[in-house]
Amino acid sequence: MMKKYRMLLGATGIAIAASAVTLPAWAAEGAGVVPRAAERSASASRSMILAATQAGQRLVAVGDRGVVLLSDDQGGSWRQAAKVPVNATLTGVSFADERNGWAVGHWGVILHTDDGGETWTSQRVETSEDRPLFAVHFSDAQHGTAVGLWSLLLRTADGGKTWDKVSLPPPPNDTRADRNLMHVFADRRGALFVVGERGTVLRSNDHGQTWAYQATGYRGSFWSGTSLPDGTLLIAGLRGSLYRSTDGGDSWHKVDTGTQSSITSILPLADRVLAVGLDGVTLESRDAGSSFEARQRPDRLSLTAGVATDPTHVALFSRAGIVPPQ
């Protein structure tokens, strides 16, 4: 599994993920079996959450052991989804509108909901190998892209009824495409971007049919990325690394974040850009990502994801679940 999860889980003492070579016992034993449905639990809000998004006015967060949390009051209260067909760890979630959403995770799971996250059905499960998917993005209710381990890239043009593997070209100066892909997002023009290990940035201008590598000059891992309303692109990851592009990804420039803590999520807000990361670090920018001010929570709680609750406020998540407002 990617270093993001090794570092995150190493910091928490929870071993739910593996390296690219060694799978944990539960994953090895689960190969080839039918996953069980996620259990409903009174402690679901304290489960590790790895991704969150908006579904209209609703907030949806996903994480450990198939947990899906929903909020209809801007994060004031949360409840567990009524039905999730797998107990695999969910690592990414995307909604095309207020009702249609997709979540991805371990066992290459892809789940779909058409009722705003209340109930989910399985579109894809590959239990013969634990080749996880790490992120998913839908530009509309038909076109979606999911990315994961060892350059796994899947594409759908029919709302997930069928998913096709996309064969990526080898990166420059390499012989094969075998890099772990950690996040996928779109810019305001509809171009898709995928970021991953070894400084990987891929761009597609045709709904994910073909991809080209974009040089960053960075050799570490990118874990997250976003597009700002003015078209600025931001990508970030290992050891506080953050890069910025103002020309659609043709060139990238490093931004000094003032931290060595790895960045897990970047959130564009109406009045600022907020990034969160391990060790309780938050980064705030008031100039479209040109500069950031770093802060650290006193408890150093590793922050794993966030979602805007309104144009200027966010709900944050961690290895210990929902983060209470400070």
N, C-alpha and C positions, 0 to 999 in steps of 0.2 A: 504494500500500500504506500501511498505517497507520504513524504516527510511531513506534510501538514498534519496528517492524522497521527503519525508516530510521535511528533512533538506535542501535539495537543493532548493526546491520550497519555503520553508519557508524563505530562505535567499533572494529569488527573489521577493516574494510577489505574485507569480503566483500560483493559486490553480488549477492544472490540474489533480492532483492525489489524492488518498484517502488513509485512513488507511485501515487495514484489516476489519474494522467494518463499517465505515461510508464512503459511496460514495459521490462524489461531485454531485451537481444538474445536470450537463450536462450528467454525466454517468448514473445516475438513470433514467433520462428522456429518455436516449437513449436505455435502455434495451428493447430488442425485436423488434427494428426497423432496417431498412436497412441503413447502414452507407452511407453518401454521399461521392462523390469523393473529394479528396483533392483539394483545390482551388489553382490556380496559382496566385502568388502575387509578386509584385515588391519588397516587403520587406521580401521575403522568407529567404534571407541570414541573417536576424536578428532574425529568429526564434530560439527558444531553440533547440540545437542539443544534442542528448543523446548517439549517437554511430556513428562510422565512420570506414571505411576499404578501402582496395585496391581492385580494379577489373582490374587486369593487370596493365596498366599504368594509368588507371583512378582512381580517388578518389571518394568515395560515402559516404555521410553523411545523417543521418535520424534523425527526431525529432518531434517537436510539430505539431499536427494537420495534420499528414500525409506528412509533408514536406520531400522531398528527394532532396539533392543537389549533383551536379556532377561537377567535375573539370578534365580537360584534359591537364592542364599546371602546374602540381605539386602544385596546390592550389593557383596559381596566380589569377585565376578568377573562379567564380562559376555560375552555372545556375540551374534552377529548372527542375526536371524530367518532361517529357511531360505528363505522365499519371500515376496517383496513384489512385486506386479505392476506398480508404477509407480515411476519415479524422481523424482517430484515431491516438493518439500519438504513434510514432514508437520508440522503445527503444533499438533495437538490429539489427545488419546487418552482413551478412557473404556471401562471394563469394567463390565458388569452383574453378572458373576460370575467365577469363576476361569477360565472357558473362553471366554465370549463377550465380544468387545471390538470397538471401532470406532476408526478413526483418520481424520483429515481433513487437507486441505491444499490446495496450489495446484491449479489446474485444477478447483476444486470437487470434488476427489477425496474419496470416502468409501470406506474399506476395512473389511472385516469379517473377524474370525477366530473360529473355533469350537474352536480347540485351544490356547488360552492365549497366542496370539501367535506360534506357530511358523510358521504359514503364513497368508497373507491372500488374500482375493479382493476384486474391485472391485464395489461396489454403485452407484457413480456416478462419472462422469468427464465434464467439459465442457471439451474442448480448444479449442472455437471461441472461447473467451475465457478469460483468466486472471483469473477472479473467485474468489479463494481463500476457503476456509473457514478460520477461525481457531481454532475450539473446538467440542467436541462433549460432550454429557452424556447418558447413559442412566440412567434411574431403575430400569428392570428390563430384561429381555431383549427386550421388545417396544417400549417407549416411549423415543424418543430425540429430541434437538434438536441441530441444528448451526447455527452462526452464522458470518457472514463479511462480506465487502466490500459496501458500499452497502446496508446493511440486509438483506442476504441471510439469511433464516431458513428453515430446512427442518425438517420434522417427520415422524416415522414412528411408526406404531402397530402395525407388523408386523415388527419387528426389522430394518428397513432394506430389506425386499424392495421397498417403494415409499417414495419421499420426496416430500412435498408442500411447495410453497412457501407460506409464511404471509405474507399481505399485512399489513404493519404500518400502523397509523394514523400520520399525521404527528405529530411531536413538538409540544408546546405552542408556540404562536407561530411555527410553521413551516408550509410548504405541502406538504411531501412527506417521506416517510421515506427518507433517503439517508445515514444515519450508519453508520460502520463499527462492527461489533459484534465485540468482542474476546474475550469469555469468557462461558460459561454454567455455572451451578451450581445446586444445589437446597438448600433448608433442610430441617430435620428433619421438617417437616410435609408435604413434597413440593412446596411452591411452587417454581417455577423463577425464576431471576434471570439477566438478561443485562446486561452492562456494556459500554460502548464510549466512543467519542469524544464531546466536548462535554458531558461529565458525564452521559451517558446511563445510566439504569438502568431496565430493563423488568422487570415481574413478571407471572407467569402462575399462576393457580390451577387450571387445567384441562388439565394435561399439554401446555401450549404451544399450545393452539388459539387463545386470545385473550390479548392483552398490554396492559398499561397502564403508562404512564411514571410513574416515581417521582422527585419533585423532590429534588435534593441541594444545590442552590446552587453547584455547582462547574461550571466551563466547560472544564476540561481533559479529558484522556483517561484512562479507567479501563482497565487491562489485565488485572486479576485480581480474584478474589473467592472467598469461602468462607463456610461456616456452621459455627459452633462447636457443641459438644454442648449448651450451655445455650440455644441459639437465637440467640445474637448473630451478626450479619452483619458481615463486614468486606470492603471493596472498596478497591482501591488502584491506583496507576498513575504518571502523569507527575510528575516532579520531587518524588518522595517523598510525594505526596498519598495520604492514607489516611482513609477515612470509616467510621463505625461506626453500626449500628442495633441497638436492643434491642426494637423493636416490629414486627418482621417486614418492615421496609423502608418503613414509613409515614413515618418521619423519619430523617434522617441527620445525624451530627455529626462535624466534622473532628477528627482526632487528630494531635497534633504528633509527627512521627516523628524530628525532629532531623536530617533529611538532605534534600538536593535531588536525590539519585540516584533514578531511576525504579525502581519496584517491579514485578517481573515475576511473582512467585508468592507465595502465602500458604499456609502449611502448619499446620493444627491438630495439635498433639501432645498426649500425655497430660498433660504437666507445663507446657506453654507453647505460645505461638503463635510461629512463626518465619516471617519474610518475607525474601525475597532480591531483589536487584536489580542494576542496572548499577553499574559502578565497584567491584565486589567488596563491596557493602554487604549486611550482614545486620541484621535488626531482630528483637528478641526481646521478647515480652510475657509477664508472669507474672500479669496481671490481666484476662484475657479481652479483650485489645485496647484497654483503656482508656489504656494508656501503653506506650511502646516504648523500648528502649535500642538505639542504633545502634552497629554496629562496621564496620570496613572491613578487608578483606584487604590485606596488604602489597603483593600483586601487582596489586591493583585489577582482577582478572579479572571481567568482566561475567557475572553469574550469571543464567541463563535459566529454570531450572526446578528443582524438587526433588520428592522423594517420600519418605514415611516408610518406613524399613526395619524399624522396630519402634515400639512406642508412644512412645519418647523420642528416637530417632535418625533422621537423614535421609541420603539420598544426594543430592548436588547435581550440577548440570549447567551447562555454560557454552558460550560460543562455541567453545571448544576441546574440547568433549566432556565426558567424565566428570571430575569434580573429585576429585582424591585427598584423603582425609581429612587435616585439619591436626592 
